[in-house]
């Protein structure tokens, strides 16, 4: 009997020891929430289903004494080309969270909205007893779509507030867009000092350069402060806009002139009397003068208006024709040349009157065609029967 009692005592002592050993060797999922190291429940990543993000910022929850003090935050950036942030699903795997111990809600099968900067809260709980232990505030933003830069000058003006000699703002009169080289034309009032003009410029690009060298090699970054420039011929003025990647450039030539570059010494002349049946040519009855800022030449042939009287049948040539002498290479600013008149032999005696219309362009610049105001000269001729 004695030995039996001793055996029972040993058995009774061993049983609780075995129970404790069995508990300690079991899986951690059977632990109470307080016995779990909640650091293990932190997310290492936060993938989205079917969406390639461009950036992610994860701030883990603040944990003190194995308790969450502040929620974590996850901010995800996705491409700007994604049209909608509705019906977004996450794609959490065991790579991001130990799914044998923890679960996350909302789960992968739930579709959520992140539109209008909406924040969704994701909760991590223990599988053992479904205790909430960590939280993450999750938001998704779309990347700004980089709008391609046109590299164009979108605004150029001589504003009165910066140019006291001007009566009003002078803005672009004509803009010519080309693949690699643009032009803009501005017309200032007659008598403006071309050597002292302060531009105001708006452009679509990242950097702006300028040069007044014809070879375009010496581009200088355009100053931030208001600056006066010399636009007087023969000085050119070029602006070059550069893109954000310093890879593309586009240049614009700025042409400043007056709208009426041709001035006539007199706007009305009368020829000496002409003998009927004899063509007569009169040289230098007046002069045409370049009062503009560029070398000029003819834009198209002279036309005639206000012709009187009208003779029928009309001969093949005008009664009065007018031509301008043009120096080789065009008429320079400040230069003048002769205006000549011919009276035809095919008209009977009488007083004839006609207004010649002269058209002008900047020398070798077809973009300036029909841009300038024409000059007009009224000519009177008396054909007499001698």
C-alpha positions as CSV (number, residue, x, y, z in Angstrom):
1,X,0.0,0.0,0.0
2,X,2.7,2.3,0.8
3,X,4.3,2.0,-2.6
4,X,1.0,2.6,-4.3
5,X,0.4,5.8,-2.6
6,X,3.8,7.0,-3.6
7,X,3.1,6.2,-7.2
8,X,-0.2,8.1,-7.2
9,X,1.6,11.1,-5.8
10,X,4.2,11.1,-8.5
11,X,1.5,10.8,-11.1
12,X,-0.4,13.8,-9.7
13,X,2.6,15.9,-9.6
14,X,3.6,15.1,-13.2
15,X,0.3,15.8,-14.8
16,X,0.2,19.6,-14.3
17,X,3.9,19.8,-15.4
18,X,3.0,18.0,-18.7
19,X,0.0,20.3,-19.2
20,X,2.2,23.4,-18.9
21,X,4.8,22.0,-21.2
22,X,2.2,21.2,-23.8
23,X,0.8,24.7,-23.6
24,X,4.2,26.3,-24.1
25,X,5.0,24.1,-27.1
26,X,1.7,24.9,-28.9
27,X,1.2,27.5,-31.8
28,X,1.3,31.2,-31.0
29,X,-2.2,31.6,-32.4
30,X,-3.6,30.1,-29.3
31,X,-2.2,33.0,-27.2
32,X,-4.2,35.8,-25.8
33,X,-3.9,39.2,-27.5
34,X,-1.8,40.4,-24.7
35,X,0.7,37.6,-25.2
36,X,1.2,38.4,-28.9
37,X,3.9,40.6,-30.1
38,X,1.9,43.0,-32.2
39,X,5.0,44.3,-33.9
40,X,4.7,41.1,-36.0
41,X,1.4,42.4,-37.4
42,X,2.9,45.4,-39.2
43,X,2.4,45.5,-42.9
44,X,5.6,45.3,-45.0
45,X,3.8,46.4,-48.2
46,X,0.3,47.2,-49.5
47,X,-0.2,46.0,-53.1
48,X,-3.3,46.9,-55.1
49,X,-5.1,44.4,-57.3
50,X,-4.3,45.1,-61.0
51,X,-2.7,48.5,-60.4
52,X,1.0,49.3,-60.7
53,X,1.7,52.1,-58.3
54,X,4.4,54.7,-58.8
55,X,5.1,55.3,-55.1
56,X,4.1,54.3,-51.6
57,X,4.7,55.8,-48.2
58,X,4.1,53.5,-45.2
59,X,4.1,55.0,-41.6
60,X,3.7,52.1,-39.1
61,X,1.3,52.4,-36.2
62,X,2.9,53.8,-33.0
63,X,3.2,51.0,-30.5
64,X,4.0,51.4,-26.8
65,X,4.2,48.5,-24.4
66,X,2.8,46.2,-27.0
67,X,-0.3,48.4,-27.5
68,X,-1.3,50.6,-30.5
69,X,-1.2,54.3,-29.6
70,X,-1.7,55.8,-33.0
71,X,-2.9,54.4,-36.3
72,X,-0.5,53.8,-39.1
73,X,-0.8,55.7,-42.4
74,X,-0.3,54.4,-46.0
75,X,-0.3,56.8,-48.9
76,X,-0.2,55.3,-52.3
77,X,0.5,57.2,-55.6
78,X,-0.8,55.7,-58.8
79,X,-0.3,56.9,-62.4
80,X,-2.3,59.9,-63.5
81,X,-3.6,58.0,-66.5
82,X,-5.9,55.9,-64.2
83,X,-9.3,57.4,-64.8
84,X,-11.1,56.3,-61.6
85,X,-10.3,55.4,-58.0
86,X,-13.6,53.5,-57.6
87,X,-13.9,49.8,-57.1
88,X,-10.3,49.3,-55.9
89,X,-9.3,46.0,-54.3
90,X,-6.2,45.3,-52.3
91,X,-4.0,42.2,-52.8
92,X,-2.5,41.3,-49.4
93,X,-0.6,38.0,-49.4
94,X,1.5,36.2,-46.8
95,X,4.4,38.1,-48.2
96,X,3.0,41.3,-46.6
97,X,1.3,39.9,-43.6
98,X,1.6,36.6,-41.7
99,X,-1.9,35.3,-42.6
100,X,-1.5,32.2,-40.3
101,X,-1.7,34.6,-37.3
102,X,-3.5,37.7,-38.6
103,X,-6.3,38.8,-40.9
104,X,-6.9,42.2,-42.5
105,X,-10.3,43.8,-43.1
106,X,-11.5,45.0,-45.5
107,X,-10.3,41.9,-47.3
108,X,-9.0,41.3,-50.9
109,X,-12.6,40.5,-52.1
110,X,-14.0,43.9,-51.2
111,X,-14.2,46.8,-53.6
112,X,-13.5,50.2,-52.2
113,X,-13.7,53.8,-53.3
114,X,-10.7,56.1,-52.9
115,X,-12.1,58.9,-54.9
116,X,-11.9,62.5,-53.7
117,X,-9.0,61.7,-51.3
118,X,-11.2,59.3,-49.3
119,X,-9.4,57.5,-46.5
120,X,-10.2,53.8,-45.8
121,X,-9.2,52.3,-42.5
122,X,-7.8,48.7,-42.6
123,X,-7.8,46.7,-39.4
124,X,-5.5,43.9,-38.5
125,X,-6.9,41.3,-36.1
126,X,-5.7,38.1,-34.6
127,X,-7.0,34.9,-36.0
128,X,-7.0,33.2,-32.6
129,X,-9.6,35.4,-31.0
130,X,-10.4,38.1,-33.6
131,X,-8.9,40.9,-31.4
132,X,-8.2,44.2,-33.3
133,X,-4.6,45.0,-32.7
134,X,-3.4,47.4,-35.5
135,X,-5.0,49.9,-37.9
136,X,-3.8,51.7,-41.1
137,X,-5.4,54.7,-42.7
138,X,-5.0,54.2,-46.4
139,X,-5.4,56.8,-49.1
140,X,-4.6,56.8,-52.9
141,X,-3.7,59.8,-54.9
142,X,-3.2,60.1,-58.7
143,X,0.1,61.4,-60.0
144,X,-0.2,64.7,-61.9
145,X,-0.1,64.1,-65.6
146,X,2.8,66.1,-67.0
147,X,1.3,68.2,-69.7
148,X,3.6,68.5,-72.7
149,X,5.2,71.9,-73.1
150,X,4.6,73.6,-76.4
151,X,7.7,75.7,-76.1
152,X,5.8,78.6,-77.5
153,X,5.7,82.3,-76.7
154,X,2.1,82.7,-75.7
155,X,2.1,86.4,-74.9
156,X,4.4,89.2,-75.9
157,X,3.6,92.8,-75.4
158,X,5.1,96.3,-74.8
159,X,2.8,97.4,-72.0
160,X,2.3,101.1,-71.4
161,X,2.9,100.7,-67.7
162,X,6.5,99.7,-68.5
163,X,6.9,101.9,-71.6
164,X,5.8,105.4,-70.8
165,X,6.3,106.7,-74.4
166,X,3.6,104.4,-75.7
167,X,0.0,105.6,-75.7
168,X,-1.4,102.1,-75.3
169,X,-0.3,98.5,-74.8
170,X,1.2,97.0,-78.0
171,X,0.4,93.3,-78.4
172,X,1.1,90.7,-81.1
173,X,-0.4,91.5,-84.4
174,X,0.6,88.3,-86.2
175,X,2.0,85.0,-85.0
176,X,3.5,82.5,-87.4
177,X,3.9,78.9,-86.1
178,X,6.4,76.7,-87.7
179,X,7.8,73.3,-86.7
180,X,11.0,74.6,-85.3
181,X,11.0,78.4,-85.7
182,X,8.2,80.8,-84.9
183,X,7.8,84.5,-85.7
184,X,5.8,87.2,-84.0
185,X,5.1,90.7,-85.3
186,X,4.3,93.8,-83.3
187,X,3.6,97.3,-84.5
188,X,4.4,100.3,-82.5
189,X,3.3,103.9,-83.2
190,X,5.3,105.9,-85.7
191,X,8.1,107.7,-84.0
192,X,8.6,105.1,-81.3
193,X,12.2,104.7,-80.1
194,X,13.0,101.2,-81.1
195,X,16.2,101.2,-79.0
196,X,14.4,101.4,-75.7
197,X,11.5,99.0,-75.3
198,X,10.6,96.8,-72.3
199,X,8.8,93.5,-73.2
200,X,6.4,91.5,-71.1
201,X,6.6,87.8,-72.0
202,X,4.6,84.7,-71.2
203,X,5.8,81.3,-72.5
204,X,4.9,77.6,-72.2
205,X,8.1,76.0,-71.1
206,X,10.6,75.8,-68.3
207,X,13.4,78.2,-69.2
208,X,13.6,81.2,-71.5
209,X,16.7,82.5,-73.3
210,X,17.3,85.3,-75.7
211,X,20.0,86.4,-78.1
212,X,20.5,89.3,-80.5
213,X,23.1,87.5,-82.5
214,X,22.0,86.3,-86.0
215,X,23.8,82.9,-85.5
216,X,21.7,82.1,-82.4
217,X,24.7,80.6,-80.7
218,X,24.9,83.0,-77.8
219,X,21.7,82.4,-75.9
220,X,21.5,84.1,-72.5
221,X,18.9,83.3,-69.9
222,X,16.2,85.9,-70.0
223,X,16.3,88.2,-66.9
224,X,13.5,87.9,-64.3
225,X,13.3,91.7,-63.8
226,X,11.9,94.1,-66.4
227,X,14.7,94.9,-68.9
228,X,14.9,97.3,-71.8
229,X,16.1,96.0,-75.2
230,X,17.2,97.5,-78.4
231,X,14.9,96.4,-81.3
232,X,16.3,98.8,-83.9
233,X,17.3,97.3,-87.2
234,X,19.7,95.6,-88.0
235,X,19.6,94.1,-84.5
236,X,17.6,90.9,-84.4
237,X,15.8,89.6,-81.3
238,X,15.3,85.9,-80.7
239,X,13.7,84.1,-77.8
240,X,14.3,80.4,-77.1
241,X,12.1,78.3,-74.8
242,X,13.5,75.1,-73.3
243,X,11.6,72.2,-71.9
244,X,11.8,70.8,-68.3
245,X,14.2,68.0,-69.3
246,X,16.6,70.4,-71.0
247,X,16.2,68.3,-74.2
248,X,14.0,70.4,-76.5
249,X,14.1,74.0,-77.6
250,X,12.1,76.2,-79.8
251,X,13.1,79.7,-81.1
252,X,10.9,82.6,-81.9
253,X,12.0,85.7,-83.8
254,X,10.4,89.0,-82.6
255,X,9.9,91.6,-85.3
256,X,9.0,95.1,-84.2
257,X,8.0,97.7,-86.8
258,X,5.3,100.3,-87.7
259,X,2.2,99.3,-89.6
260,X,2.8,101.9,-92.3
261,X,6.5,101.6,-93.3
262,X,6.1,103.5,-96.6
263,X,5.7,107.3,-96.5
264,X,5.2,109.2,-99.7
265,X,6.8,112.6,-100.1
266,X,3.4,113.8,-101.4
267,X,0.2,111.8,-101.7
268,X,-1.1,113.6,-104.8
269,X,0.8,114.7,-107.9
270,X,-0.1,116.1,-111.3
271,X,2.1,115.3,-114.3
272,X,3.1,117.8,-117.0
273,X,0.7,117.9,-119.9
274,X,0.8,114.9,-122.2
275,X,0.4,115.0,-125.9
276,X,-2.3,112.7,-127.3
277,X,-1.1,109.7,-129.1
278,X,2.3,109.8,-127.4
279,X,3.4,107.7,-124.4
280,X,5.3,109.8,-121.9
281,X,7.4,108.7,-118.9
282,X,8.1,111.1,-116.0
283,X,10.8,110.2,-113.5
284,X,11.0,111.2,-109.9
285,X,7.7,113.1,-109.6
286,X,7.8,112.2,-105.9
287,X,9.7,109.9,-103.6
288,X,8.7,106.9,-101.4
289,X,10.5,106.7,-98.0
290,X,11.1,103.8,-95.7
291,X,9.9,105.2,-92.3
292,X,9.9,101.7,-90.8
293,X,12.3,99.6,-88.9
294,X,13.3,96.9,-91.5
295,X,14.6,96.7,-95.0
296,X,11.6,96.5,-97.4
297,X,10.8,95.7,-100.9
298,X,7.6,95.1,-103.1
299,X,5.1,92.6,-101.9
300,X,3.1,92.5,-105.1
301,X,2.3,94.6,-108.2
302,X,0.8,98.0,-107.9
303,X,-3.0,98.2,-108.3
304,X,-5.2,101.1,-109.2
305,X,-8.5,102.4,-107.8
306,X,-10.8,105.4,-108.3
307,X,-9.9,105.5,-112.0
308,X,-11.6,108.2,-114.0
309,X,-12.9,108.6,-116.6
310,X,-13.7,105.1,-117.6
311,X,-13.0,104.8,-121.3
312,X,-14.8,102.2,-123.4
313,X,-13.7,100.1,-125.0
314,X,-10.9,100.0,-122.4
315,X,-7.4,99.8,-123.8
316,X,-5.2,97.0,-122.7
317,X,-3.1,99.3,-120.5
318,X,-4.1,101.8,-117.8
319,X,-4.1,105.5,-118.8
320,X,-1.8,106.2,-115.9
321,X,0.7,103.6,-114.5
322,X,3.1,104.2,-111.6
323,X,6.3,102.4,-110.6
324,X,8.7,102.8,-107.7
325,X,12.5,102.6,-108.1
326,X,14.0,100.0,-105.8
327,X,17.7,99.9,-104.9
328,X,19.3,96.4,-105.2
329,X,18.7,94.6,-101.9
330,X,15.7,96.6,-100.8
331,X,15.1,100.0,-99.3
332,X,16.8,100.4,-96.0
333,X,15.2,102.3,-93.0
334,X,15.4,106.0,-93.6
335,X,16.2,105.6,-97.3
336,X,14.1,107.0,-100.2
337,X,13.7,106.2,-103.9
338,X,11.9,107.7,-106.9
339,X,8.3,107.3,-107.9
340,X,7.8,107.4,-111.7
341,X,4.7,107.9,-113.8
342,X,3.8,106.8,-117.3
343,X,0.9,108.2,-119.3
344,X,-0.3,106.0,-122.2
345,X,-0.6,107.0,-125.8
346,X,-3.9,105.0,-126.3
347,X,-6.2,107.5,-124.5
348,X,-7.9,110.5,-126.1
349,X,-7.5,114.0,-124.8
350,X,-8.9,114.8,-121.4
351,X,-8.1,114.9,-117.7
352,X,-7.4,111.5,-116.2
353,X,-7.1,110.5,-112.6
354,X,-6.1,107.3,-110.8
355,X,-4.9,106.3,-107.4
356,X,-1.9,103.9,-107.3
357,X,-1.8,101.4,-104.4
358,X,1.7,100.3,-103.3
359,X,2.1,97.0,-101.4
360,X,5.2,96.3,-99.2
361,X,6.8,93.5,-97.3
362,X,9.9,93.1,-95.2
363,X,12.8,92.1,-97.4
364,X,12.8,88.3,-98.1
365,X,10.1,87.8,-95.5
366,X,7.0,86.3,-97.1
367,X,5.3,85.9,-93.7
368,X,4.9,89.7,-93.8
369,X,2.8,89.6,-97.0
370,X,-0.4,91.6,-96.6
371,X,0.7,92.6,-93.1
372,X,1.5,96.3,-93.7
373,X,-0.9,99.1,-94.6
374,X,-0.5,100.0,-98.3
375,X,0.5,103.5,-99.4
376,X,-1.6,105.4,-101.9
377,X,-0.6,108.0,-104.5
378,X,-3.2,109.9,-106.5
379,X,-2.0,111.0,-109.9
380,X,-3.7,113.4,-112.3
381,X,-2.6,113.7,-116.0
382,X,-3.9,116.1,-118.7
383,X,-3.8,114.7,-122.2
384,X,-4.0,117.4,-124.7
385,X,-4.4,117.4,-128.5
386,X,-1.4,119.4,-129.7
